[in-house]
Amino acid sequence: MSQKPSSGSYFHLHLISDATGETLLAVGHAAAAQYATVSPIEHVYPLVRTGKQVDHALAEIEANPGIVLYTLVDRELAGRIETYCREIGLPCLSVLGPVLGLFQSYLGAETTPRVGGQHTLNAEYFRRIDALNFTMLHDDGQLVEDLEQADVVLVGVSRTSKTPTSIYLANRGIKTANIPLVPGVNLPSQLEGLAKPLVVGLFASAERIIQVRQNRLLGLNAANPDSAYVDRHAVSAEIALSKKLCAKHGWPVIDVTRRSIEETAAAVIALLQERRREAAAVS
């Protein structure tokens, strides 16, 4: 009989991978997010490539029964996990198994097992590293002289998540710079004449920006309730000016008030892809 969680508020989630475990973490988080009343206690086992490492994972599973997800290329190791979970009545699933089966049925070819194949040091990998280096060097309005080399330039007032969004995009291989919109400070002249990069404006509600700014001031032990930095009228004026600026230049805008970094980045990528499709159609 299948074992159940020991509490109604949590369950154990075992993630066993022969690589970094990023795929399993993403799948586990996406699935667990659909359950508002229970939370996973994650047990992550990366780089599992030997029988001894499998033994360690199985001992942990026995001590903390729960759901088991794995991505293992070695069929013998995977078989041991499947057999053990079946014997003690725990749910166990190869996350990539159904996907690989679908690929095989469509492509009509067997897979070529490669441990950590998605992390191969190929051209795509080095493109992402190059994008990350570029993005770090062009954070918060730095090195505006070569903005033309960017794929995307994010503009917005303080605390609209420009930096984390830039880094996320860089990890997708997109060279991203970000420029803060500061009251009383002129924009870099290079920004208005850009031809290659997509310029996107980020904004949020005044309430959201004030909340984030107040938390930042508290973290810096520099809270000042009278500061224009957190004054509602001043913040609202900043947001209105940023929207007006983007409208003037025809820059698309994204409201990040209720968006996660991943969702904001996905919206930017969609805009970039649409622009590239339009450019390809013209050429």
N, C-alpha and C positions, 0 to 999 in steps of 0.2 A: 504494500500500500504506500502511496506517495506521502512523503513527509511534508508537513505544513510549517509555515513560519511560527516561531515561538511567541510572537507578539503581533497584535493587529496593526501596529504602527510601523513596523519595519520587516524586512526580509533580507536574507543573505543572498548576494549575487556574486558568483564566482566567474571570473573572466580569465580564461587560459589561452595564451597566445605564444606562437613561436617567433613573433616579431615584437613590436613595441606595445601592442594592445590598443592602439588608437582606434582601430575599426570596431573592436568590441566595446570600448568605452562609448563611442558615438551611438552605436546601436542600443546599448544598455540604457544610456541617458534618454534617448528618444522614446524607448518603450516605457521606462519608469515614469516619465513625465506625464503619461496618460492616467496615472493613478495618484489622485490628490491626497488620499488618506494613508498611503503607505510610502515608505522611503527605503531605498536599497542601502545596505551596508556592503560596500564593494570590497571584494578580495581580488586583487589584480596580480596575475602571474605572467610577467613578460619573459620573452626569450626562453621559453620552455622547449628544450630540444633533446633532453636525455631522459632515460627512465627514472633516474634519481630525482629529477626535477618534477616529473609527473607524480612520483611517490609523495613528495612534499605537498603538492597541490591536493592530492586525494586525502591526505591526512587532515588538511585544513577543511576540506569539504565534509569529512566525517564529523569533525568537531563542531562545524557550523553549517548544518544542512540548509540547502537552498537551491536556487536555480543555477545551472551550470551552462555557460556559453563558451565555445572555444573556436579557435582558428588554428588548426595544426595541419601542416602538409604531410607529416609522417603518419601514415595510416595505422601503423602498429601502435604508436602512442595515442592516437585518437581512439583506436579500438579499445585500449585499456580504460580510457575515461568513460567511454560509452558503456562498456561492460560493468564497470564498478557502479556507475549511477543507476543502471538498470537493476542491479542486485540489491541496492539499498533503497530503491524506489524514488529516485530524484529525477526531475526533468532535466534533460541534457540536449543541447542542440549545437550542431556545427553551423555557425552563422553564414559561412560562405558556401556551404554544401548545396543548398537549393539554387543559389545564384549560379554556381559553377555548372550544376546540372542543366539549367536553362541555357547557358552559353553553349554547352556541349551539344544539346539537342538541336540548337539552331545552326551552329557552326559545323557540326558533324565531325568534330575533331576532339581528341583527348587533350587534357591539360598537360602542361609541362611543369611539374611541381617545382616551385622556387620559394624557399623560406624567405619571408620579408621582401618578396618581389616588388611590392609597391614602393619600397624605399631604395631602389637601385640608384646608384650614383650616375644617372644619365643626364642628357642635356636638359631635360625638364627640371631635374633636381637643382642643377647649377643655375638655371634661369630663376628659380625661386630664391636661391641664396643671393643672386645679384639684385633681385627686386627688394629683398629685405635690407641689404646694405644701402641701396638707394633711399629707401623709405626712412631708415634711421637717420641718414644724413640730411634729409629734407623735412624733418619734423619741426613743427611749430614755426614755420616761416624761415627756416635756415636755407642757405645756398639757393636763393631765388634766381641767381644768374643762369642756371641751367634747368629751369622748370620745363622747358620744351622737351626734355628727355623723358618726362613722366608720362605714364599712361593715364593717370587720374590725378587731379588736384582737388582736394577737399577744402572748402572754406566754411567758416561758421564762427559764431561767438564762442567765448570760453565755456567749457563744460558741455559741448555737444558731441563728445566721444570721437573727435577727429583722429587722435593718435591711436587708440586701440583699433578703430576701424581701418586705419591705414596699415597697421601691422597685420591685421587679418587678411587684407587684400594682398599684401606683400607675400604672405604665405601661400597665396594662390597664384603667385608669379606675376602680380600686377604692380608695377612701379608706381608708388603713390607718394605724393607730397601733400602737406596740409598747411594752410595759411590761416592764422587767427584774425578775426575781425575785431579790432580793438577801437573803442570810441576815441575819436580825436587823432587816430593814427592812420595815415594814408596807406592804401594798398600798394604793394610793390608794382611798379610800372610794368614789369614783365608779365604780370598776371593777365592784364587786359589784352595783350597782343598774342596770346597763345594760339597756336594752330593745331598741333597734334593732340595734346592732352584733353580729356574730358574734364571740365570743371563742374563740380557738384556742390551745391550749398546744403549744409546740414542745419536744421533748426529744431527747437523743442519749445514746449509751452513755458511761459514765464515761471509757473509754479515748479516745474521739474528742474529748470536751470537753477532757480534760487535754492531748492532743496540740495542739489548736488554741490553748489558753491558753499552753502553753509556747512555742509559736512566736511568739505575740503578745508575751510577756515578753522573749524574745530580741530581737525587733524593736525593742522599747522600751529595750533594754539594761538591763532591770530584773529579770532572772531571779533567783528566790529559791526554791530547791528545797524549803525548809521551809514555804513559804507555803501556807495553807489553800486558796488559789486553785487550786493544782494538786495538792493532797493527795488521794489516791484516796478515802479514807474520807469526807473533807469533801465532795468532789464527788459521791460516791454519795448522801450524805445530802441534798444540794441537789436532786438529780434526784428522789429519792424524795418529798421534800417538795413539789416542783412537781407530780408526778403526783397526790399526795394532794389538793392544792389544786384541781386541775382536776376530779378525781372529785367532790369536795365540791360544786362549783358546776355540775356537769354539762357542763363545757366539753370539747369533743372534743379529742383530742391527736394529734399527728403525730410519728412517729419520724424525725428528719432525719439519722440516723447515716450512711446510705448514699444519701441523696437529694441531687441537685443542687438549686440554688435554683429552677430551673424546675420540677422535679418537686414540690418542696414547695409552690410557688405553685399548681401545677395541682391538688394535693390540697385546698388551701384553697378554690380556686374551685369545686371539686366540692361541697364542704361548703356553701358559700354558695349555690350554685344549688339544692341540695336543700332548704335552709332556705327559700329564696324560693318554691320550688314548694309546699312544705307550707303556707306562709303564704297563698299564692294559693288553695289548695284549701279552706282554712278560711274565707276571706273569700268 
